[in-house]
Amino acid sequence: VFMFPIKQSLTTTMHTLSSILTGTPSTTDDAPHEVPRRQNEVPIEEHGLIGNMKTLATVDTTGCVDFFCFPKFDSPSLFCGLLDHDKGGFWKIHPPSKDIRNVKQIYWPDTNVLITKFFTDDGVAEVKDFMPLHPKWDKRKNMNCIVRHVIVTSGNAIRFKMEFLPAYDFGRKKHEVSFQANGKRVNFRTEGDDPFTFHLTSDNIDFTTKDLGKGCTKVLSDGIVKDFELTCGESAMFILNGEGEGCRYVDPKELLKIYSKTLQYWRNWVRSCTYNGRWLEMVKRSALTLKLLTYEETGAIIAAGTTSLPERIGGELNWDYRFVWIRDASFTLYALLRLGFTYEAEKFMHFLEKIIAKGTIEGECKTGPLQVMYTIDGSLELPESELDHLEGYMASKPVRIGNEAYTQVQLDIYGELIDSIYLYNKYGAPVSYDMWIHVRKMVDWVCDNWHRKDGGIWESRHAEGANVYSKLMCWVAVDRGIRLADRRSFPVSTRFKWVETRDKIFEEIMDKGWNKELETFTQSYGSDVLDASVLMMPLCFFLSSDDPRLISTVKAIHRPKKEGGLLQNSLVFRYTKDPLLADGEEGTFNICTFWLIEALTRIGTHYPASLEDSRSRLEDMFSYANHLGLFAEETSSTGRQLGNFPQAFTHIALISSAFNLDRALNHQQHSGNDKNKPPYPFTLYDARPKPEKEGKKE
């Protein structure tokens, strides 16, 4: 079984287990009627993920489900304790913290079934968490619910505490609690005009008993606390499901069969992966994560599974990522195609065709043929609001739902989208004539609008600018439109205009995007701000990987942040300045680190030492993943993960970097002598530098 160790010191572990796990002092842990409260937030990186391509849930290393929207990704939450430990709600199952010696969390191999293993003084216990799936996707057979299977695998009897404290709609709606006659089902019904009903069911635990020996139940105003005991070999199952769309009752007697079917589903899916190169486990875990971020009903791919996890602790850069960014989803399509997952690529292409039609035919989009983002069902409106009653993760306010950035003009999305269509035509299946009509209209629009200022890839809310990356992607949009027309002999009456526009964009980027003083491409025209997004130039074949301007730009980015570059050890910041961060600094941006790795891989064609440098950086970057191989958006200076979790953009870039570096290393092995290659132009990165021998000069 491939697994990562939980990366925390013994002191941190014990603090987490004693202070966070129960949320109460350990001396009162045996009290059956205490009101549970989580006193400290569990770090973002100490979370795993389960899901069913309709919604997902985060499960931390204390056995707590602390973020879960239901019944869909962008629905109101049942639990959002990750954003407010008092008001957000959570569902926690754990032994007494004073008895726990260690905790490990792993995925069952090649699946998204999560196992949290507790090592206690009395024995070893597991909590298996999953959302049921059928090997052959079928709406009638797939049930939208969370299953938690608790079992004592060795030792003596172990006591458990289950705390089920839902807080529907981010804690804005109250609910009533009632019990089924047999005592094995608890019903929750929200108040108001549009009530929502959900249920907690068990196979063998009676929720109504008040006998301490059999496991006492404490009924609170917002949920229940249940104490129970299991001996070695005994188990208990708990099911959370709801009523309404996509929900149906699950018989606890079916659960073992359902568990087996779910394992089979994930293994069958992973088996279709065609990649068999280096770092296979990391690549497969990233693919499994991207699959969890896919909405099966429409083929949409969301940017992340959470909302409002901060880019800087205590800051205001907290956004809702539970939507479909054209940019992120287009890159995801590329990653899935590279790994052989053509079904997901085909589903996403159907989704794209529908939303593109809204802009190119129906004219519903206000920002052009495309919006920056859409809901998972393709809707256009994503109004943003702030939830002032929630404290935010580690007091990082505000908590937001919805995302006002959908009203922005971001020109780069056309390049990313048309490039993904071009690649799908090349590696997936031939695109239809109707899709070509949409592409042609988008390219025509880009030819007329590429000169405009926009919000850019980083979605700046303070000002629009002539962003170099946006211009680069406009060049990609027109270039790929021309290539697709040539490859398929598609009709295009404005071909001369397309070629002229493509060349004009290229010349303008080289003229206005290049800072002669700094000898580097910058964030925007006339700017002195470095931006890691220009590392995409060799990746999209705008510049050759040995072009002097590219090498000079990589050198500039390659310098430490304190010397005007973007580097912090081996990690990369996204830019050098941001007026919104005047009171502090965000973390390094994970996708930017992978972009540098891939840029160095491309440079390795001409400088062989670059490939070993890329390899060292990639493997060092893997060490910043959490214990399950998952990444958020950013990494702090202390190695903590920041931003929404898990982040599709990061895992896409991981797959792309690993795929291309593996291919380059294989090519190098078979290419023969590299002695006549020029010297490496950058400082080699070595995570474990060797001491210099005495008397030897560098």
Secondary structure, DSSP 8 states (H G I E B T S, - for coil): ---------HHHHHHIIIIISSSS-GGGTT-TT------S---GGGEEEEE-SS-EEEEETTSEEEEEESSSTTS-EEE-TTT-TTTS-EEEEE--GGGEEEEEEEE-TTS--EEEEEEESSEEEEEEEE----SS--TTT---EEEEEEEEEEES-EEEEEEEE--HHHHTS-EEEEE-TTSSEEEEEE-SSS--EEEEEESS--SS---TTT--EEE-SS-EEEEEEE-TT-EEEEEEEESSTT-----GGGHHHHHHHHHHHHHHHHHT----STTHHHHHHHHHHHHHTEETTTTEE-SBS-B---SSTTSS---B--SEEHHHHHHHHHHHHHHT-HHHHHHHHHHHHHHHHHHHTS---SSSS--SEE-TT--S----EE-TTS--GGG----EES-GGGGS--THHHHHHHHHHHHIIIII----HHHHHHHHHHHHHHHHHTTS-B-TTTT-SS--B-BHHHHHHHHHHHHHHHHHHHHHT---TTHHHHHHHHHHHHHHHHHHSEETTTTEE-SBTT----BGGGGHHHHTTSS-TT-HHHHHHHHHHHSBGGGTSSEETTEE-SBS--GGGTT----EEHHHHHHHHHHHHHHTTT-THHHHHHHHHHHHHHTTS-TTS---SEE-TTS-EESSSSBHHHHHHHHHHHHHHHHHHHHHHHS---TTS----S----SS-----TT---
